Amino acid sequence: MSATSIDLKEEILRLKQEKNAVILAHNYQVGEIQDLADYVGDSLGLAYRAQETDADVICFCGVHFMAETAKIVNPTKTVILPDADAGCSLEQACPAEDLEAFLKANEEKNYYVIAYINCSAGVKALCDVICTSGNAVHIVNQAPADRPILFVPDANLGAWVMEQTGRKMDLWKGSCYVHVEFTQNSIQRIKDEYPDALVVAHPECTTAVRLLADEVCSTEKMVTYCKEAPVDNIIVVTESGMLHRLQKEAPEKNLIPGPTDKCACNDCVYMKMNTLEKLRDCLAALSPTVEMPESTRQRAELPLLRMLEQSK
């Protein structure tokens, strides 16, 4: 570790204490940020931590919609993120105005709208309940039986949830650009190389990839799966940042990043926009901050709180 890196980390920790801040980091963040965070987890775990914190400042190391989620449940707190341009292909796939127009055009269907948390505050405000990959099956199972479901924005996650629940849903045609780059051929090749390995994959992957997996689950559940797996070799099919946490929590396992047809692992360009330098700068300046109209925040808060309540 370089002297510069050590100095940066010390400065970040000093600023965190000075500003009474909490640092939340998603599993896909770079390892250096994960190691400094007060909590590292998936979207559901991070939502709970954001709701529970007594810090004055929430520094969210993830992508923009995650920091928005923290602001929705903590309107009086300052919520900052290292890079305001850290977006999400899923969020971009479902603009709020497009969803609003679709719902108006299909008003007679009276959709019960379930939104994967990977969406904007504007989309959340149009929904009945939010879900994460970790609780999607549980949330869908609690949906009203007499109303058709519209699931937005991830069609792959929605298709997997339909398989698990038997509940028919109409799916918005969005996808995570990272997870759809894993292909049946790329995963089969690594399986052939490690014939005794188990495969754990995220449900944002395509059906063809999920069919090759021994377990399909959220990033948080991957931790338990890898710890308890009866074999040493495990192929992990999700964004590469997850390997850092898994290697810390299951050091005795040989964790193999799932390759794509292009490379040996798969990075989310948005998640990797956050750096130690940007983390230091945003704590020092308490900027960039997350803001939204109060009317949007209030409407988005209801489905988020419904999710947290239904997930207990």
N, C-alpha and C positions, 0 to 999 in steps of 0.2 A: 504494500500500500504506500503510495507516494506521500510526501510531507504535505503537499497541497491538499490531497484528499483528506488527510487527518485534520488539517486546519479547518477545512470546510465543514467537516462533521462536528468538530468542536464548536464552531460558530453557529451551526444550525441548532445544536442542543442548547447553547446559551440563549439564542433568540427565542427558542420554544419556551424556555422558562420565563424569560423576560416578558413575553407577550401573553403568557398563560394560554399557550396553544396546545392542541392535540394534533398529532400527525397520523392520519389514516392512509393506508396504502393498499391498493388492490394487488392481488396475487400476480398480476402481469407486469408490475413495475420492475425496474432494474434492481438487481440484488442490493446495491448500496443504499437505495431508498428503503427497501424492505427492512434492512438491518437497523435503520434509524427510527422506523415507525413505532408508534405506541400500539398499533394493532394492524395486522395484515390479514386480509380475508377476501371472501367473495362479496358480491353485491348485497346479499341478505345480511351477512354478518356486519358489513360496513354500515348498512342502514340502521341496524340496532345500535351500534357504537355511536353513530352520529346523533341518534335520538337521546342516548343516555348521558352523553358527556356533560360535565360541568365546566369545561374550559370556555374561555371567552372567544377563542379563535379556533376554527376548524380548518386545518390545512389538509386539503384532500389531494393525495397523490394518486391520480387515476385519470379518467377522462371527464369531459365537461358535464355530461348528464349525471355522473356520480356526485360531483360537487353540488349540482342543482338539487339533487335528492336530499343532501345534507341541509341545504338552505331551506327547503320546503318544510322540513320537520323542526328547524331551528331558526325561525325568522328573526329573532333578536340577536343572534350571534353573527360574528364576522366569518364568512366562509371564503377561503382563498384557495387557489390552485396554482401550481407552478407555471403552467402554460395554458392560457385561455383558448388556444387553438387546438388543444388535444380533443379531437372529436371522436366520432364513432360511425362506421359505415351503416350500422343498424339504425342509429338515430337519423342519419341522412336519408335512409330508405323510406321513412314515414314522416314527412313534414306534417305539422299539426293542421295546416290549412287543407291538405289533401285528405286527411282522415275526417275532418269536419265535413268536407264536401261529400265524401263517400257516405257518411252516416246520414246526412240530410237527404241524399238521393235514395237511400234505402231505409227511410224512416219507418215504413210499414213493417219492417222485419223486427223492430224493437230489439236490436242486438244487445246482448250483455257483453261489454267490451273488456277483455283481459289484455293488459299491456305488459309485455316483458319490460323489465326495468330499464333496459337499454333503449331509452327513448327520451325525448325532450319533456320539459315541464308542461309545454303546451299540449302534447299528446297525453300525458298523464292526466291533465285536467279534463280530458274528454272521455276518460275511462271509468269503469265501475270498480275495478280492482287491479292492482299491480301484482306481478309475480317475478321471481328470479328463477334461474335454472334449478336451484336447489329446492324450491317449494312449488314449482309450476304444477306438478301432478296433484299435490295437496289442494292448491287453490282451485284448479279446474274441477276437482271432485266436489267442491263446495258451491259451485256455480248453480244458479236456479235451474231446475230441470225443465221448466216450461218456457225457457227463452233460448234462442239460437245464440251461439258464442261466436264473436269475432275476435281472433287472436292476432295481435300485432306486436312488433313488426317482423319477428323471425319465423319464417315458414318451416325451417328445419326443426327448431325447438318445438314448434306447434305440432308438426307431424309426429315427432317422438312422443309428445304428451298424449296425442290421440291414440297412439299404440298402447300406451300404458293405462289409459283410463277407459278406452272404448267410447269416448265422448266425441261426437262429430263436431268439428269446428270449421268455420271459414277462416282461411289463413291469408294474412297480408303477405305480399311477395317480397319480403326483405330477407337479407342474409348478412352474416358476418364475413367480411372478405377474407379474414385470416382462416377461419375454420373451413370455408369451402375450398381452400387451396389444398387441403388434404384430400387425396383421391384414393379410390379402391386400389389402384395399381401401386401407388407409393406406399401404402400401409401393408399391402400384401408382400411387397418386396422386403420390407423390414421384418415382417413375420417369418418369411422364409429364411432370413439371415439368423433369426433367433427363434427357432421352432418351439422352444420350451417357454417362451415369454408369454405373459398375459398382456392384454391390450385394454387400456382404460381410455375412454374418449369422452369429449364434451358433447352434449346433445345439440349444439349448434352445428356439428358436422353433418354432412349429407347422409341420407339413408344408407347408401352403399358403404360408407365408412363405418357407420354405426353397426352394421350387420357383421363387420369383422371384429368388433370389440367384445371382450368378455364382460365389460362393465361400462355403462354409459351413465355419467353423473356430473354434478357440478364440480367446480374446482375444489370447494371445501370438502366434499365427500371423497375426492381423490386422495386426500391426505390419509384418511382412515383406511381406504382401500389399499393403498400402497404399503402402509404399515402392517396390515394384517394379511397381505397376499402370501400364499404358501410357497411362492417361488422368488428367486432373486431378481430375475430379469423382468422388467415391466416397461412396456412401450406406452408412452404418455402422449396422447393425441389432443393437444391444446396449445395455446400460445406459450412460447418458450420461457417466459418469465416464471411460470409455475414450477419449472424444474428447480429453481433456486430454493423455494420453500420446501419442496418435496425432499431435496437432498439434505436439508437441515433436519427435517422431521423423520425421515426414513434413511439414515446414512448407510445402513447395511445393505440397501437395495441398489441394484444396477439399473438406474432410470435412464431409459433411452428415448430421446425426443422423437416424436413422430415426424418423419420427413414429408415434404411435398415433392412434386415432380421437379421443383426448381432448386430446392436446397435441403440441407440435412435437418433443419428445424424451421420454425415459423414465428416471426416477430410481428407484433402489431405496431405499425409506424406511429400511431397515435399514443399508445401507452408509453412508447420509448421516447416521446418528446420531452417528458419530464426528466430533469437531471438534478444532481446535487447543487449545481450553481443556481439553477432556477428555483429550487426549493429554498436555498439561502436567501435569494433576492426577494422572493414573495413574502417570506417571514419578516424580512427587514422592512419592506415597504407596506406590508399588509395589502398587497395588490399583486395580480388582478383579483378582484372580488367577484362573487356571483350575486347578481341582482335579478329580480323579475317583478312584474306587476303584482301587487298584493292580491288582486282578484284571481290571477292565474295560480298564485301560490296556494290560496285557500282551496280552490277547486282541485288542485293536484294533491293536496294534503289528504283529502278524504280517502281516495283509493289506496294511498300509501299506508295510512293508518289502518285501513281495513286489512291490507296484506299482513302488516305486523301483528295485528290481533289474530287473524286466522292462522298464522304460522306458529303461534305459541304452543 
